[in-house]
Amino acid sequence: MFKIADHKLLLLYLIIVNMICLLLFLVDKKRAQSGRYRIRERDLFLWALAGGAPGGLLGMYLFRHKTRHLKFKFGFPLIILLQLGIIYYIYLF
């Protein structure tokens, strides 16, 4: 169904999006500590929905940032599960 080049392109996209989401959590953590302008939670969720939820989840726990917020604590794993379900559905049908 998909060519090998498609898989490589998708993998490259996911790596980049996850790295961006991870770095956004680091930047937001640093800004929170210094009292500067923060990254909007909506933007963090948009990057997660774009495929960066695993990187964002890693950033949450690696940088100990937003781990007490239930919408992040449960939202990011839920996004990952939904995306895995979509991938499974696409490959199944």
C-alpha positions, 0 to 999 in steps of 0.5 A: 500500500505504501512505498518504502520512500513514504515510510521514510518520509513519514518517519522523518516527519515524526522525528522532527515534530517530536523533537519540536514538541520536546523542545517546546516543553523545555523552552516553556519550562525555562520561561516559566522559571524566569517569568517570561512570556509562555508558550500557549497550552493550545500550541503544545496540544496542536504540536501533539496532535500533529504527531508530537505527543510522544516527544511532548510526553517525554518532555513533560517528565524529562523536564518535570513540566506540566505533570500536575495538569490533568489535561496534559497527564492524560491528554497526551497519552490519549492522543498517542493511543488515538493516533496509534488507532488511526495508524492501525486502521489505515494499515488494516484497511 
